[in-house]
Amino acid sequence: MKTIKTFGRTFGLAAVLSATAFASAEAHVTFLDREAKQDSTILATLQVPHGCDGKATTEVRVKLPEGFVFAKPQPKAGWELEVIKGDYQKTYDNHGDKVKTGAIEVRWKNGNLSDDFYDTFVIQGKVSGVEAGTALAFPVTQMCGDTVTAWDQVAGEGGDAHGLKSPAPLLKVVAGEDHGHDHDDMAGMDMSGMAGMAAATPAGETVKAGDLEISGGFAKAMLPGQPVGGGFFMVKNNGKTDDRLLSVTSPVSGEVQIHEMETKDNVMRMRQLKDGIAIAAGETVKLEPGNLHLMFQKVKTPFKQGDTVPVTLTFERAGKVDLVLQVLSAQGK
């Protein structure tokens, strides 16, 4: 894994800090919500208020501290996404599964956020094994072409974070009334060990269009306030001529993009397929979690289990095809 150069005094990824160090400045990269309950799944939303000395932000890298686990970043339109995976210092329980590895760094790359605008970068994850009254540091590297700004400074025990020039975003951990009995996190987890639950739930109907047969359509339930959703289905080409899925639209979201996800050397990369997906003659193409999939951007109302999501698929030869995706639980596959 590459080493990222930073500026100022830095601490390890697993920095768990006293509450007295918890501070922020609006000119810095900070969290929208700066508190999180123990053992809860959250949407950690980083605010990037400006560029680097007037230059547009082209990349944002976030190191994830020990105690923030099972992380899943939210893709952003126009940006490539990389997730660096590695070993946790401890073993964490994910509903009966012992997990020792996961995302340790997230990178949004090759974007263009003008210095004139503000934007947010969201990571879903669970706060686990962290004492109340402490704070987690998320060192951020903001890149603007060849200009780099590192938000990675952390005040020592009893120190004053207000005096830091480039403070790391901090997330304060607080006790919750239901500490130790959190159930909301199930809405955001990809629990492959419980895949049998999803298999028992029927997906969408089969639709035929010319030589194409489209089946198994479903979407995943979303967390409240989550603006991005995922959709999946299977296309079988029974003909002797190649076809291509060119685009997808839906009335429930501002935009639907076709994405590909690939993991190589513990690095997960996600990119938009602007040219669509080839459907070769006699072949079957699956859109499934961890591979090809639909990405619903700017969703108007988060998908809830039991709902349906209408989409219109546009193929090069078969033309427009209407399909209904069944919304399964968040772990549905």
Secondary structure, 3 states (H helix, E strand, C coil): CCCCCCCCCCCCCCCEEEHHHCCCCCCCCEECCCEEECCCEEEEEEEECCCECCECECEEEEECCCCEEEEEECCCCCCEEEEEEEEEEEEEEECCEEEEEEEEEEEEECCCECCCCCEEEEEEEEECCCCCCEEEECCEEEEECCEEEEECECCCCCCCHHHCCCECCEEEEECCCCCCCCCHHHHHCCCHHHHHHHHCCCCCCCEEECCEEEEEEEEECCCCCCCCEEEEEEEEECCCCCEEEEEEECCCEEEEEEEEEEEECCEEEEEECCCCEEECCCCEEEECCCCCEEEEEEECCCCCCCCEEEEEEEECCCEEEEEEEEEECCCCC
